[in-house]
Amino acid sequence: MDITAFFVDVLKYTLSGLFVFFTAYFLLKNHFDTYYNLKELEYKKMVVKDILPLKLQAYERMIVFTERINPINLMVRLHQPGMSTQMMQNIVINEVKAEFQHNISQQLYISNNAWNILKRVKDDTIGLVNHTAKSLPPESSAVELSKAVFTKLDELEENPYDLALLVMKNDIQEV
């Protein structure tokens, strides 16, 4: 047997084998890619089905949170006859902090931008009440604190509570 014929035979079998291997590889790869894409699509559908209601619920809760810490609603809801400024200040601050802590897990489902705005609104609400309370005489009533806070809110160019609601509504539209 001639060595050249031997190498030609080995080359023929090697090329035939490589051709079969690559044909099978590309056919199977295409099949597995299609299968993977279908599974990924099924997973995304499942996530949307399960996560979307949670996202919407989180935005609903954070809208309620924003409305509840709005001083206009908060001070009217918490006011009791005969309260001093100091008492009202403490109750309002505790209520804002409690509302925030109650809803803190919702940050998982809302956008970072919306969550940062809500934290800022919470901090600004506490700051507004504290600053306004310090500007009043110690013997002033809760009604005077409420009026002073409402006046300061009216002086703002844009209501931060309305802006927070707008951001969340826009986020919901994107979802």
CNS distance restraints for C-alpha pairs under 8 A (distance, minus, plus):
assign (resid   1 and name CA) (resid   5 and name CA) 7.25 0.50 0.50
assign (resid   1 and name CA) (resid   6 and name CA) 7.31 0.50 0.50
assign (resid   2 and name CA) (resid   6 and name CA) 6.36 0.50 0.50
assign (resid   3 and name CA) (resid   7 and name CA) 6.29 0.50 0.50
assign (resid   4 and name CA) (resid   8 and name CA) 6.15 0.50 0.50
assign (resid   5 and name CA) (resid   9 and name CA) 6.13 0.50 0.50
assign (resid   6 and name CA) (resid  10 and name CA) 6.23 0.50 0.50
assign (resid   7 and name CA) (resid  11 and name CA) 5.94 0.50 0.50
assign (resid   8 and name CA) (resid  12 and name CA) 6.10 0.50 0.50
assign (resid   9 and name CA) (resid  13 and name CA) 6.22 0.50 0.50
assign (resid  10 and name CA) (resid  14 and name CA) 5.94 0.50 0.50
assign (resid  11 and name CA) (resid  15 and name CA) 5.97 0.50 0.50
assign (resid  12 and name CA) (resid  16 and name CA) 6.02 0.50 0.50
assign (resid  13 and name CA) (resid  17 and name CA) 5.96 0.50 0.50
assign (resid  14 and name CA) (resid  18 and name CA) 6.05 0.50 0.50
assign (resid  15 and name CA) (resid  19 and name CA) 6.00 0.50 0.50
assign (resid  16 and name CA) (resid  20 and name CA) 6.25 0.50 0.50
assign (resid  17 and name CA) (resid  21 and name CA) 6.03 0.50 0.50
assign (resid  18 and name CA) (resid  22 and name CA) 6.04 0.50 0.50
assign (resid  19 and name CA) (resid  23 and name CA) 6.05 0.50 0.50
assign (resid  20 and name CA) (resid  24 and name CA) 6.10 0.50 0.50
assign (resid  21 and name CA) (resid  25 and name CA) 6.00 0.50 0.50
assign (resid  22 and name CA) (resid  26 and name CA) 6.06 0.50 0.50
assign (resid  23 and name CA) (resid  27 and name CA) 6.18 0.50 0.50
assign (resid  24 and name CA) (resid  28 and name CA) 5.97 0.50 0.50
assign (resid  25 and name CA) (resid  29 and name CA) 5.84 0.50 0.50
assign (resid  26 and name CA) (resid  30 and name CA) 6.03 0.50 0.50
assign (resid  27 and name CA) (resid  31 and name CA) 6.29 0.50 0.50
assign (resid  28 and name CA) (resid  32 and name CA) 6.04 0.50 0.50
assign (resid  29 and name CA) (resid  33 and name CA) 5.96 0.50 0.50
assign (resid  30 and name CA) (resid  34 and name CA) 6.18 0.50 0.50
assign (resid  31 and name CA) (resid  35 and name CA) 6.22 0.50 0.50
assign (resid  32 and name CA) (resid  36 and name CA) 5.96 0.50 0.50
assign (resid  33 and name CA) (resid  37 and name CA) 6.09 0.50 0.50
assign (resid  34 and name CA) (resid  38 and name CA) 6.23 0.50 0.50
assign (resid  35 and name CA) (resid  39 and name CA) 6.24 0.50 0.50
assign (resid  36 and name CA) (resid  40 and name CA) 6.07 0.50 0.50
assign (resid  37 and name CA) (resid  41 and name CA) 6.14 0.50 0.50
assign (resid  38 and name CA) (resid  42 and name CA) 6.20 0.50 0.50
assign (resid  39 and name CA) (resid  43 and name CA) 6.14 0.50 0.50
assign (resid  40 and name CA) (resid  44 and name CA) 6.20 0.50 0.50
assign (resid  41 and name CA) (resid  45 and name CA) 6.21 0.50 0.50
assign (resid  42 and name CA) (resid  46 and name CA) 6.21 0.50 0.50
assign (resid  43 and name CA) (resid  47 and name CA) 6.15 0.50 0.50
assign (resid  44 and name CA) (resid  48 and name CA) 6.08 0.50 0.50
assign (resid  45 and name CA) (resid  49 and name CA) 6.03 0.50 0.50
assign (resid  46 and name CA) (resid  50 and name CA) 6.12 0.50 0.50
assign (resid  47 and name CA) (resid  51 and name CA) 5.50 0.50 0.50
assign (resid  47 and name CA) (resid  52 and name CA) 7.70 0.50 0.50
assign (resid  48 and name CA) (resid  52 and name CA) 5.27 0.50 0.50
assign (resid  49 and name CA) (resid  53 and name CA) 7.35 0.50 0.50
assign (resid  50 and name CA) (resid  54 and name CA) 7.23 0.50 0.50
assign (resid  51 and name CA) (resid  55 and name CA) 6.18 0.50 0.50
assign (resid  52 and name CA) (resid  56 and name CA) 6.19 0.50 0.50
assign (resid  52 and name CA) (resid 175 and name CA) 7.79 0.50 0.50
assign (resid  53 and name CA) (resid  57 and name CA) 6.03 0.50 0.50
assign (resid  54 and name CA) (resid  58 and name CA) 6.06 0.50 0.50
assign (resid  54 and name CA) (resid 109 and name CA) 6.88 0.50 0.50
assign (resid  55 and name CA) (resid  59 and name CA) 6.29 0.50 0.50
assign (resid  55 and name CA) (resid 109 and name CA) 4.91 0.50 0.50
assign (resid  55 and name CA) (resid 110 and name CA) 6.38 0.50 0.50
assign (resid  56 and name CA) (resid  60 and name CA) 6.17 0.50 0.50
assign (resid  56 and name CA) (resid 172 and name CA) 7.12 0.50 0.50
assign (resid  57 and name CA) (resid  61 and name CA) 6.15 0.50 0.50
assign (resid  58 and name CA) (resid  62 and name CA) 6.14 0.50 0.50
assign (resid  58 and name CA) (resid 106 and name CA) 5.31 0.50 0.50
assign (resid  58 and name CA) (resid 107 and name CA) 7.94 0.50 0.50
assign (resid  58 and name CA) (resid 109 and name CA) 6.15 0.50 0.50
assign (resid  58 and name CA) (resid 110 and name CA) 6.65 0.50 0.50
assign (resid  59 and name CA) (resid  63 and name CA) 6.08 0.50 0.50
assign (resid  59 and name CA) (resid 106 and name CA) 7.95 0.50 0.50
assign (resid  59 and name CA) (resid 109 and name CA) 7.95 0.50 0.50
assign (resid  59 and name CA) (resid 110 and name CA) 6.57 0.50 0.50
assign (resid  59 and name CA) (resid 168 and name CA) 6.64 0.50 0.50
assign (resid  59 and name CA) (resid 172 and name CA) 7.32 0.50 0.50
assign (resid  60 and name CA) (resid  64 and name CA) 6.33 0.50 0.50
assign (resid  61 and name CA) (resid  65 and name CA) 6.09 0.50 0.50
assign (resid  61 and name CA) (resid 103 and name CA) 7.36 0.50 0.50
assign (resid  61 and name CA) (resid 106 and name CA) 7.91 0.50 0.50
assign (resid  62 and name CA) (resid  66 and name CA) 6.09 0.50 0.50
assign (resid  62 and name CA) (resid 103 and name CA) 7.25 0.50 0.50
assign (resid  62 and name CA) (resid 106 and name CA) 7.59 0.50 0.50
assign (resid  63 and name CA) (resid  67 and name CA) 6.28 0.50 0.50
assign (resid  63 and name CA) (resid 165 and name CA) 6.30 0.50 0.50
assign (resid  63 and name CA) (resid 168 and name CA) 7.43 0.50 0.50
assign (resid  64 and name CA) (resid  68 and name CA) 6.00 0.50 0.50
assign (resid  65 and name CA) (resid  69 and name CA) 6.22 0.50 0.50
assign (resid  65 and name CA) (resid  99 and name CA) 6.64 0.50 0.50
assign (resid  65 and name CA) (resid 100 and name CA) 7.42 0.50 0.50
assign (resid  65 and name CA) (resid 103 and name CA) 7.65 0.50 0.50
assign (resid  66 and name CA) (resid  70 and name CA) 6.17 0.50 0.50
assign (resid  66 and name CA) (resid 118 and name CA) 7.45 0.50 0.50
assign (resid  66 and name CA) (resid 121 and name CA) 7.98 0.50 0.50
assign (resid  66 and name CA) (resid 161 and name CA) 6.35 0.50 0.50
assign (resid  66 and name CA) (resid 164 and name CA) 7.43 0.50 0.50
assign (resid  66 and name CA) (resid 165 and name CA) 7.26 0.50 0.50
assign (resid  67 and name CA) (resid  73 and name CA) 6.96 0.50 0.50
assign (resid  67 and name CA) (resid 161 and name CA) 7.40 0.50 0.50
assign (resid  68 and name CA) (resid  73 and name CA) 6.18 0.50 0.50
assign (resid  68 and name CA) (resid  74 and name CA) 5.91 0.50 0.50
assign (resid  68 and name CA) (resid  99 and name CA) 8.00 0.50 0.50
assign (resid  69 and name CA) (resid  73 and name CA) 7.06 0.50 0.50
assign (resid  69 and name CA) (resid  74 and name CA) 5.61 0.50 0.50
assign (resid  69 and name CA) (resid  95 and name CA) 7.94 0.50 0.50
assign (resid  69 and name CA) (resid  96 and name CA) 5.80 0.50 0.50
assign (resid  69 and name CA) (resid  99 and name CA) 7.73 0.50 0.50
assign (resid  69 and name CA) (resid 122 and name CA) 7.35 0.50 0.50
assign (resid  69 and name CA) (resid 125 and name CA) 7.38 0.50 0.50
assign (resid  70 and name CA) (resid  74 and name CA) 5.83 0.50 0.50
assign (resid  70 and name CA) (resid 125 and name CA) 7.55 0.50 0.50
assign (resid  70 and name CA) (resid 161 and name CA) 6.49 0.50 0.50
assign (resid  71 and name CA) (resid  75 and name CA) 5.52 0.50 0.50
assign (resid  71 and name CA) (resid  76 and name CA) 7.98 0.50 0.50
assign (resid  71 and name CA) (resid 125 and name CA) 7.33 0.50 0.50
assign (resid  71 and name CA) (resid 146 and name CA) 7.99 0.50 0.50
assign (resid  71 and name CA) (resid 149 and name CA) 7.40 0.50 0.50
assign (resid  71 and name CA) (resid 150 and name CA) 7.47 0.50 0.50
assign (resid  72 and name CA) (resid  76 and name CA) 6.44 0.50 0.50
assign (resid  72 and name CA) (resid 150 and name CA) 6.83 0.50 0.50
assign (resid  73 and name CA) (resid  77 and name CA) 6.04 0.50 0.50
assign (resid  74 and name CA) (resid  78 and name CA) 6.09 0.50 0.50
assign (resid  74 and name CA) (resid  92 and name CA) 7.12 0.50 0.50
assign (resid  75 and name CA) (resid  79 and name CA) 5.66 0.50 0.50
assign (resid  75 and name CA) (resid  88 and name CA) 7.96 0.50 0.50
assign (resid  75 and name CA) (resid  92 and name CA) 7.14 0.50 0.50
assign (resid  75 and name CA) (resid 146 and name CA) 6.40 0.50 0.50
assign (resid  78 and name CA) (resid  88 and name CA) 7.78 0.50 0.50
assign (resid  78 and name CA) (resid  91 and name CA) 7.54 0.50 0.50
assign (resid  78 and name CA) (resid  92 and name CA) 7.39 0.50 0.50
assign (resid  79 and name CA) (resid  83 and name CA) 7.35 0.50 0.50
assign (resid  79 and name CA) (resid  88 and name CA) 7.23 0.50 0.50
assign (resid  79 and name CA) (resid 142 and name CA) 7.22 0.50 0.50
assign (resid  79 and name CA) (resid 143 and name CA) 7.97 0.50 0.50
assign (resid  82 and name CA) (resid 141 and name CA) 7.21 0.50 0.50
assign (resid  82 and name CA) (resid 142 and name CA) 7.66 0.50 0.50
assign (resid  83 and name CA) (resid  87 and name CA) 6.07 0.50 0.50
assign (resid  83 and name CA) (resid  88 and name CA) 6.42 0.50 0.50
assign (resid  83 and name CA) (resid 141 and name CA) 6.07 0.50 0.50
assign (resid  83 and name CA) (resid 142 and name CA) 5.37 0.50 0.50
assign (resid  84 and name CA) (resid  88 and name CA) 6.23 0.50 0.50
assign (resid  84 and name CA) (resid 139 and name CA) 6.91 0.50 0.50
assign (resid  84 and name CA) (resid 140 and name CA) 6.15 0.50 0.50
assign (resid  84 and name CA) (resid 141 and name CA) 4.31 0.50 0.50
assign (resid  84 and name CA) (resid 142 and name CA) 4.92 0.50 0.50
assign (resid  85 and name CA) (resid  89 and name CA) 5.95 0.50 0.50
assign (resid  85 and name CA) (resid 133 and name CA) 6.47 0.50 0.50
assign (resid  85 and name CA) (resid 138 and name CA) 7.12 0.50 0.50
assign (resid  85 and name CA) (resid 139 and name CA) 7.37 0.50 0.50
assign (resid  85 and name CA) (resid 140 and name CA) 5.72 0.50 0.50
assign (resid  85 and name CA) (resid 141 and name CA) 4.95 0.50 0.50
assign (resid  85 and name CA) (resid 142 and name CA) 4.42 0.50 0.50
assign (resid  85 and name CA) (resid 143 and name CA) 7.80 0.50 0.50
assign (resid  85 and name CA) (resid 144 and name CA) 7.44 0.50 0.50
assign (resid  85 and name CA) (resid 145 and name CA) 5.81 0.50 0.50
assign (resid  86 and name CA) (resid  90 and name CA) 6.21 0.50 0.50
assign (resid  86 and name CA) (resid 133 and name CA) 7.24 0.50 0.50
assign (resid  86 and name CA) (resid 138 and name CA) 7.38 0.50 0.50
assign (resid  86 and name CA) (resid 142 and name CA) 7.77 0.50 0.50
assign (resid  87 and name CA) (resid  91 and name CA) 6.19 0.50 0.50
assign (resid  87 and name CA) (resid 142 and name CA) 7.56 0.50 0.50
assign (resid  88 and name CA) (resid  92 and name CA) 5.94 0.50 0.50
assign (resid  88 and name CA) (resid 142 and name CA) 5.62 0.50 0.50
assign (resid  88 and name CA) (resid 145 and name CA) 7.90 0.50 0.50
assign (resid  89 and name CA) (resid  93 and name CA) 6.12 0.50 0.50
assign (resid  89 and name CA) (resid 129 and name CA) 6.43 0.50 0.50
assign (resid  89 and name CA) (resid 130 and name CA) 6.85 0.50 0.50
assign (resid  89 and name CA) (resid 133 and name CA) 6.81 0.50 0.50
assign (resid  90 and name CA) (resid  94 and name CA) 6.05 0.50 0.50
assign (resid  91 and name CA) (resid  95 and name CA) 6.00 0.50 0.50
assign (resid  92 and name CA) (resid  96 and name CA) 6.16 0.50 0.50
assign (resid  92 and name CA) (resid 129 and name CA) 7.85 0.50 0.50
assign (resid  93 and name CA) (resid  97 and name CA) 6.19 0.50 0.50
assign (resid  93 and name CA) (resid 126 and name CA) 5.85 0.50 0.50
assign (resid  93 and name CA) (resid 129 and name CA) 7.70 0.50 0.50
assign (resid  94 and name CA) (resid  98 and name CA) 6.00 0.50 0.50
assign (resid  95 and name CA) (resid  99 and name CA) 6.03 0.50 0.50
assign (resid  96 and name CA) (resid 100 and name CA) 6.17 0.50 0.50
assign (resid  96 and name CA) (resid 122 and name CA) 6.86 0.50 0.50
assign (resid  96 and name CA) (resid 125 and name CA) 7.94 0.50 0.50
assign (resid  96 and name CA) (resid 126 and name CA) 7.42 0.50 0.50
assign (resid  97 and name CA) (resid 101 and name CA) 6.12 0.50 0.50
assign (resid  97 and name CA) (resid 122 and name CA) 7.86 0.50 0.50
assign (resid  98 and name CA) (resid 102 and name CA) 6.00 0.50 0.50
assign (resid  99 and name CA) (resid 103 and name CA) 6.41 0.50 0.50
assign (resid 100 and name CA) (resid 104 and name CA) 5.91 0.50 0.50
assign (resid 100 and name CA) (resid 122 and name CA) 7.50 0.50 0.50
assign (resid 106 and name CA) (resid 110 and name CA) 6.63 0.50 0.50
assign (resid 107 and name CA) (resid 111 and name CA) 7.40 0.50 0.50
assign (resid 107 and name CA) (resid 112 and name CA) 7.52 0.50 0.50
assign (resid 107 and name CA) (resid 115 and name CA) 6.02 0.50 0.50
assign (resid 110 and name CA) (resid 114 and name CA) 6.53 0.50 0.50
assign (resid 110 and name CA) (resid 115 and name CA) 6.60 0.50 0.50
assign (resid 111 and name CA) (resid 115 and name CA) 6.22 0.50 0.50
assign (resid 111 and name CA) (resid 171 and name CA) 7.37 0.50 0.50
assign (resid 112 and name CA) (resid 116 and name CA) 6.02 0.50 0.50
assign (resid 113 and name CA) (resid 117 and name CA) 6.22 0.50 0.50
assign (resid 114 and name CA) (resid 118 and name CA) 6.17 0.50 0.50
assign (resid 114 and name CA) (resid 164 and name CA) 7.30 0.50 0.50
assign (resid 114 and name CA) (resid 167 and name CA) 6.37 0.50 0.50
assign (resid 114 and name CA) (resid 168 and name CA) 6.17 0.50 0.50
assign (resid 114 and name CA) (resid 171 and name CA) 7.83 0.50 0.50
assign (resid 115 and name CA) (resid 119 and name CA) 6.22 0.50 0.50
assign (resid 116 and name CA) (resid 120 and name CA) 6.15 0.50 0.50
assign (resid 117 and name CA) (resid 121 and name CA) 6.09 0.50 0.50
assign (resid 117 and name CA) (resid 164 and name CA) 6.34 0.50 0.50
assign (resid 118 and name CA) (resid 122 and name CA) 6.14 0.50 0.50
assign (resid 118 and name CA) (resid 164 and name CA) 6.65 0.50 0.50
assign (resid 119 and name CA) (resid 123 and name CA) 6.17 0.50 0.50
assign (resid 120 and name CA) (resid 124 and name CA) 5.90 0.50 0.50
assign (resid 121 and name CA) (resid 125 and name CA) 5.98 0.50 0.50
assign (resid 121 and name CA) (resid 160 and name CA) 6.66 0.50 0.50
assign (resid 121 and name CA) (resid 161 and name CA) 7.01 0.50 0.50
assign (resid 121 and name CA) (resid 164 and name CA) 7.60 0.50 0.50
assign (resid 122 and name CA) (resid 126 and name CA) 6.40 0.50 0.50
assign (resid 123 and name CA) (resid 127 and name CA) 6.08 0.50 0.50
assign (resid 124 and name CA) (resid 128 and name CA) 5.85 0.50 0.50
assign (resid 125 and name CA) (resid 129 and name CA) 6.25 0.50 0.50
assign (resid 126 and name CA) (resid 130 and name CA) 6.08 0.50 0.50
assign (resid 127 and name CA) (resid 131 and name CA) 5.84 0.50 0.50
assign (resid 128 and name CA) (resid 132 and name CA) 5.94 0.50 0.50
assign (resid 128 and name CA) (resid 149 and name CA) 7.11 0.50 0.50
assign (resid 129 and name CA) (resid 133 and name CA) 5.96 0.50 0.50
assign (resid 129 and name CA) (resid 149 and name CA) 6.71 0.50 0.50
assign (resid 130 and name CA) (resid 134 and name CA) 6.20 0.50 0.50
assign (resid 131 and name CA) (resid 135 and name CA) 6.42 0.50 0.50
assign (resid 132 and name CA) (resid 136 and name CA) 6.70 0.50 0.50
assign (resid 132 and name CA) (resid 145 and name CA) 6.93 0.50 0.50
assign (resid 132 and name CA) (resid 148 and name CA) 6.65 0.50 0.50
assign (resid 132 and name CA) (resid 149 and name CA) 6.32 0.50 0.50
assign (resid 133 and name CA) (resid 145 and name CA) 6.27 0.50 0.50
assign (resid 136 and name CA) (resid 140 and name CA) 6.62 0.50 0.50
assign (resid 136 and name CA) (resid 145 and name CA) 7.39 0.50 0.50
assign (resid 140 and name CA) (resid 144 and name CA) 6.37 0.50 0.50
assign (resid 140 and name CA) (resid 145 and name CA) 7.51 0.50 0.50
assign (resid 141 and name CA) (resid 145 and name CA) 6.59 0.50 0.50
assign (resid 142 and name CA) (resid 146 and name CA) 6.12 0.50 0.50
assign (resid 143 and name CA) (resid 147 and name CA) 6.17 0.50 0.50
assign (resid 144 and name CA) (resid 148 and name CA) 6.10 0.50 0.50
assign (resid 145 and name CA) (resid 149 and name CA) 6.12 0.50 0.50
assign (resid 146 and name CA) (resid 150 and name CA) 6.10 0.50 0.50
assign (resid 147 and name CA) (resid 151 and name CA) 6.10 0.50 0.50
assign (resid 148 and name CA) (resid 152 and name CA) 6.26 0.50 0.50
assign (resid 149 and name CA) (resid 153 and name CA) 6.22 0.50 0.50
assign (resid 150 and name CA) (resid 154 and name CA) 6.20 0.50 0.50
assign (resid 151 and name CA) (resid 155 and name CA) 6.34 0.50 0.50
assign (resid 152 and name CA) (resid 156 and name CA) 6.73 0.50 0.50
assign (resid 153 and name CA) (resid 159 and name CA) 7.01 0.50 0.50
assign (resid 158 and name CA) (resid 162 and name CA) 7.83 0.50 0.50
assign (resid 158 and name CA) (resid 163 and name CA) 7.46 0.50 0.50
assign (resid 159 and name CA) (resid 163 and name CA) 6.40 0.50 0.50
assign (resid 160 and name CA) (resid 164 and name CA) 6.13 0.50 0.50
assign (resid 161 and name CA) (resid 165 and name CA) 6.25 0.50 0.50
assign (resid 162 and name CA) (resid 166 and name CA) 6.12 0.50 0.50
assign (resid 163 and name CA) (resid 167 and name CA) 6.24 0.50 0.50
assign (resid 164 and name CA) (resid 168 and name CA) 6.33 0.50 0.50
assign (resid 165 and name CA) (resid 169 and name CA) 6.11 0.50 0.50
assign (resid 166 and name CA) (resid 170 and name CA) 6.12 0.50 0.50
assign (resid 167 and name CA) (resid 171 and name CA) 6.17 0.50 0.50
assign (resid 168 and name CA) (resid 172 and name CA) 6.17 0.50 0.50
assign (resid 169 and name CA) (resid 173 and name CA) 6.36 0.50 0.50
assign (resid 170 and name CA) (resid 174 and name CA) 6.50 0.50 0.50
assign (resid 171 and name CA) (resid 175 and name CA) 6.33 0.50 0.50
